[in-house]
Amino acid sequence: MEYLTDLVTTVPKGTIPSKVDELRASEAVRAAELAKAGHLIRLWRPPLGPDEWRSIGLFRAADEEELHELLASLPLHIWMKVTITPLTPHPNDPEYRTLSHD
């Protein structure tokens, strides 16, 4: 199943910059691993305000429980507020129509 995620990261005030840099580097590595495993399909950055960290991601997981486990494996998850929207195919989606008529 696919899930649209809205990931808002808020770094606590007083966090030392080297810790933030370390977690961001680890986050990039983990995101690449999830992409290679077929879980992270797409990742976008919407328009951001000052000091705002936000990403919109398309994830694939067996169910919402697995998705929560995948998201919890992201190093920055400790500072994230996550909104999850489960997605189901729309009958007029071009990809869905191609797959269902092959």
ChimeraX attribute file (.defattr): number of C-alpha atoms within 10 A of each C-alpha:
attribute: neighborCount
match mode: 1-to-1
recipient: residues
	/A:1	13
	/A:2	20
	/A:3	22
	/A:4	17
	/A:5	19
	/A:6	21
	/A:7	21
	/A:8	18
	/A:9	17
	/A:10	16
	/A:11	17
	/A:12	9
	/A:13	6
	/A:14	6
	/A:15	9
	/A:16	10
	/A:17	10
	/A:18	9
	/A:19	10
	/A:20	14
	/A:21	11
	/A:22	12
	/A:23	16
	/A:24	15
	/A:25	13
	/A:26	15
	/A:27	17
	/A:28	14
	/A:29	14
	/A:30	16
	/A:31	19
	/A:32	14
	/A:33	13
	/A:34	19
	/A:35	16
	/A:36	11
	/A:37	11
	/A:38	12
	/A:39	20
	/A:40	21
	/A:41	15
	/A:42	12
	/A:43	16
	/A:44	11
	/A:45	12
	/A:46	11
	/A:47	9
	/A:48	10
	/A:49	8
	/A:50	5
	/A:51	8
	/A:52	12
	/A:53	16
	/A:54	20
	/A:55	17
	/A:56	18
	/A:57	18
	/A:58	19
	/A:59	24
	/A:60	24
	/A:61	17
	/A:62	10
	/A:63	12
	/A:64	16
	/A:65	9
	/A:66	12
	/A:67	20
	/A:68	13
	/A:69	11
	/A:70	19
	/A:71	19
	/A:72	13
	/A:73	15
	/A:74	19
	/A:75	19
	/A:76	22
	/A:77	18
	/A:78	12
	/A:79	13
	/A:80	19
	/A:81	12
	/A:82	17
	/A:83	12
	/A:84	17
	/A:85	13
	/A:86	14
	/A:87	13
	/A:88	9
	/A:89	12
	/A:90	10
	/A:91	10
	/A:92	9
	/A:93	9
	/A:94	10
	/A:95	11
	/A:96	12
	/A:97	13
	/A:98	10
	/A:99	8
	/A:100	8
	/A:101	6
	/A:102	5
